[in-house]
Amino acid sequence: MDANGPFLLGGPECARRSTDAADYQDVPRAVAVMPKTYPAGMRLDRHFHPRAQLLYATEGLMMASAEDGTWVVPEGHALWIPPRLPHAVATHGAVAMCSAYLEPAAVSAFPDRCRVILVSPLLAAALAALGAEPVLYDEAGRGGHLAALVLDEIGRAPETPLTLPLPRDARLRRVCLGLIADPAAADDLDAWADRAGASRRTLTRRFRTETGLSFGDWRARARVIRALALTAEGRPAGAVAAAVGYRSAQALRSTVARVLGSGGSTVGPV
């Protein structure tokens, strides 16, 4: 390792660019980009980074989880992760990704919770171009301009509904974890309320208060997110639908369209 760590100041940077996230946490630049590939079925246990992270799926699909939610990150999307937030990541199918590690001072006005964003063509191009620059890029030159553009595009990007917010109430959390474990479960709201040890009215009210979604909308989103993961693993459409509680692929597609809206077409067919 040279005096600049595992990086060159110039030359064929991609040939020397580290794929160890730890090497990017103290880089004296606002944005540090790390491309990496993972095989299908890879799991990274709960960990955190001192820097904020933009976890961008250039190919394939990832799922991430933290104390307050679960997120699916399909191709063309990215997960914004605040600094020092413990999270775990799993791949469904082979994945190519690009992580941008962001200096906390540069993102102090950004959200303090995870969110999935749709990566614009401009953001995708800026990340790719910055990844071709030296890690220790010229802050007054092209690299610095690209880093500023990356930060601006992240800040402007709209959030997508590819998230499952998890409640803090222990009773509701049991319900949510049960639905994640078995999205095909046919139990209705009354049955889940009994399991949680709460009345239907209490469960309904607190569910919306803590997650921002009704029970039915949360369950539909859980099913869609699981369906996207199974589809990324190459499962047939009919088998995917059955695995998440639908009688047909068409019924599942209707739910995907309702949950994801116009963005449904950007995550591939289910």
C-alpha positions in Angstrom: 0.0 0.0 0.0 1.5 3.4 -0.9 1.3 6.7 1.0 -2.1 7.4 -0.5 -3.6 4.1 0.7 -4.9 1.6 -1.9 -5.4 4.3 -4.5 -3.4 6.0 -7.2 -3.6 9.8 -7.7 -3.8 9.2 -11.5 -3.4 6.6 -14.2 -5.4 3.4 -14.6 -7.5 4.0 -11.5 -10.1 1.3 -12.0 -7.3 -1.3 -11.9 -6.3 -0.2 -8.5 -9.6 0.8 -7.0 -10.3 -1.0 -3.7 -13.5 -3.0 -3.2 -13.2 -2.8 0.6 -15.7 -0.3 1.9 -13.4 0.5 4.9 -10.9 2.1 2.4 -13.4 4.8 1.5 -14.4 6.1 4.9 -11.4 8.4 5.4 -10.8 9.5 1.8 -10.4 13.3 1.9 -13.0 13.9 -0.7 -16.8 14.6 -0.4 -17.8 11.6 -2.5 -15.9 8.3 -2.9 -17.2 5.8 -5.5 -16.7 2.0 -5.2 -18.0 -0.4 -7.8 -18.5 -4.0 -6.8 -20.2 -7.3 -7.9 -21.8 -9.9 -5.7 -23.0 -13.4 -6.5 -26.6 -14.5 -5.9 -27.5 -15.3 -2.4 -24.8 -13.1 -0.8 -25.6 -11.7 2.7 -23.8 -9.0 4.5 -24.7 -9.0 8.2 -25.6 -5.9 10.2 -22.9 -3.3 9.8 -22.5 0.5 9.5 -20.2 3.0 7.8 -19.0 6.3 9.3 -20.0 7.9 6.0 -23.4 8.1 4.4 -23.9 5.6 1.6 -25.8 5.6 -1.7 -26.2 1.9 -2.5 -27.0 1.8 -6.3 -28.0 -1.4 -8.1 -26.6 -1.2 -11.6 -27.7 -4.8 -12.3 -29.9 -7.2 -10.3 -31.8 -6.7 -7.0 -30.7 -6.2 -3.4 -32.7 -6.1 -0.2 -31.6 -4.1 2.8 -32.9 -4.1 6.4 -32.4 -1.9 9.4 -34.2 -1.4 12.8 -36.9 0.8 11.2 -37.5 -0.9 7.9 -36.9 -3.1 4.9 -36.0 -1.8 1.5 -35.9 -3.5 -1.9 -33.3 -2.0 -4.4 -33.9 -3.1 -7.9 -31.8 -2.3 -10.9 -31.8 1.4 -11.7 -32.6 2.3 -8.0 -30.5 3.2 -5.0 -30.8 3.2 -1.3 -29.9 6.3 0.6 -28.3 5.2 4.0 -27.5 7.9 6.6 -24.1 7.9 8.3 -23.5 5.2 11.0 -26.9 3.5 10.5 -26.6 -0.3 11.1 -28.0 -2.2 8.1 -27.8 -5.6 6.5 -27.9 -6.4 2.8 -28.8 -9.5 0.7 -28.7 -10.1 -3.0 -31.4 -11.9 -5.0 -29.7 -13.0 -8.2 -26.3 -11.8 -9.2 -25.8 -8.1 -8.5 -23.6 -5.3 -9.9 -23.6 -2.3 -7.7 -21.9 1.1 -7.1 -21.6 2.5 -3.6 -21.0 6.2 -3.2 -19.6 7.0 0.3 -20.5 10.6 1.2 -18.8 12.8 3.7 -21.3 13.5 6.6 -20.7 17.3 6.4 -21.6 17.3 2.7 -25.0 15.6 3.4 -26.0 17.3 6.7 -29.2 18.5 5.2 -30.1 15.1 3.7 -32.8 12.8 5.2 -31.9 11.0 8.5 -33.7 7.9 7.5 -33.2 5.4 4.6 -35.1 5.9 1.4 -35.1 4.2 -2.0 -34.7 6.6 -4.9 -35.0 6.2 -8.7 -31.5 6.9 -10.2 -31.9 9.5 -12.9 -29.8 9.0 -16.2 -27.8 12.1 -15.1 -27.0 10.6 -11.7 -26.1 7.3 -13.2 -23.8 8.9 -15.7 -22.2 11.1 -13.0 -21.5 8.1 -10.8 -20.0 6.2 -13.7 -17.8 9.1 -14.7 -16.7 9.8 -11.1 -15.8 6.1 -10.8 -13.5 6.5 -13.7 -11.7 9.4 -12.1 -8.9 8.9 -9.5 -10.3 8.3 -6.0 -8.2 11.3 -4.9 -9.7 13.4 -7.8 -8.9 17.1 -8.4 -11.5 18.9 -6.3 -11.2 22.0 -8.5 -11.4 20.0 -11.7 -13.6 17.4 -13.4 -13.8 15.1 -10.4 -14.9 17.9 -8.1 -17.6 19.0 -10.5 -18.9 15.4 -10.9 -19.0 15.0 -7.1 -21.0 18.2 -6.7 -23.4 16.9 -9.4 -23.8 13.5 -7.6 -24.7 15.3 -4.4 -27.2 17.6 -6.2 -28.9 14.7 -8.0 -29.2 12.6 -4.8 -30.8 15.6 -3.1 -33.3 16.1 -5.9 -34.2 12.5 -6.4 -37.8 11.5 -5.5 -38.5 8.7 -3.0 -40.1 5.5 -4.3 -42.5 3.2 -2.4 -40.0 0.3 -2.3 -39.9 0.4 1.5 -41.5 -1.4 4.4 -41.4 0.8 7.4 -41.3 -1.2 10.6 -43.2 0.1 13.7 -41.6 0.4 17.2 -44.7 -1.0 19.0 -43.8 -4.6 19.9 -47.3 -5.9 19.1 -47.3 -4.3 15.6 -43.8 -5.4 15.0 -44.7 -9.0 15.6 -47.5 -8.7 13.0 -45.1 -7.1 10.5 -42.4 -9.8 11.0 -45.0 -12.5 10.6 -46.2 -11.0 7.3 -42.6 -10.7 6.0 -41.9 -14.3 7.0 -45.2 -15.6 5.3 -46.5 -13.0 2.8 -49.0 -15.6 1.5 -50.7 -15.9 4.9 -54.5 -15.5 4.4 -55.3 -14.4 8.0 -57.4 -11.2 8.1 -56.9 -8.2 10.2 -58.9 -9.7 13.1 -56.7 -12.8 13.2 -53.6 -10.7 13.2 -55.0 -8.5 16.0 -55.6 -11.6 18.1 -52.0 -12.7 17.5 -50.8 -9.3 18.5 -52.9 -9.2 21.7 -54.6 -6.0 20.6 -58.1 -5.0 19.4 -58.8 -4.5 15.7 -59.3 -0.8 16.3 -56.0 -0.4 18.2 -54.1 -2.3 15.6 -55.6 -0.3 12.8 -55.0 3.1 14.4 -51.5 2.4 15.6 -50.5 0.8 12.3 -51.2 3.9 10.3 -49.7 6.2 13.0 -46.4 4.2 13.2 -45.9 3.2 9.5 -47.9 5.8 7.6 -49.8 3.0 5.8 -53.0 1.1 6.5 -52.7 -2.6 7.4 -53.9 -3.6 3.9 -51.5 -1.3 2.1 -48.6 -2.5 4.2 -49.3 -6.1 3.5 -49.7 -5.4 -0.2 -46.4 -3.7 -0.2 -44.7 -6.6 1.7 -46.1 -9.0 -0.9 -44.9 -6.8 -3.9 -41.4 -6.5 -2.4 -41.1 -10.2 -1.8 -42.4 -10.9 -5.3 -39.7 -8.6 -6.8 -37.0 -10.6 -4.9 -38.4 -13.9 -6.1 -38.6 -12.7 -9.7 -35.0 -11.6 -9.5 -34.1 -15.1 -8.5 -35.6 -16.4 -11.7 -38.8 -17.9 -10.3 -41.7 -18.3 -12.8 -44.5 -15.7 -12.6 -47.2 -18.1 -11.5 -45.0 -19.5 -8.7 -44.1 -16.0 -7.5 -47.8 -15.1 -7.4 -48.6 -18.2 -5.3 -45.7 -17.6 -3.0 -47.0 -14.2 -2.0 -50.7 -15.1 -1.7 -52.2 -14.4 -5.2 -54.2 -16.8 -7.3 -52.7 -15.6 -10.6 -49.8 -13.6 -12.0 -52.3 -11.1 -13.4 -53.7 -10.4 -9.9 -50.2 -9.9 -8.6 -49.4 -7.6 -11.6 -52.5 -5.5 -10.7 -51.2 -5.1 -7.1 -47.7 -4.2 -8.3 -49.2 -1.5 -10.5 -51.3 -0.1 -7.6 -48.5 -0.2 -5.1 -45.7 1.2 -7.4 -47.8 3.4 -9.6 -46.1 4.6 -12.8 -42.8 3.4 -11.4 -43.9 -0.2 -11.6 -42.6 -0.6 -15.1 -39.1 0.4 -14.1 -38.5 -2.6 -11.8 -39.2 -5.3 -14.4 -42.2 -7.6 -14.9 -43.5 -9.8 -12.1 
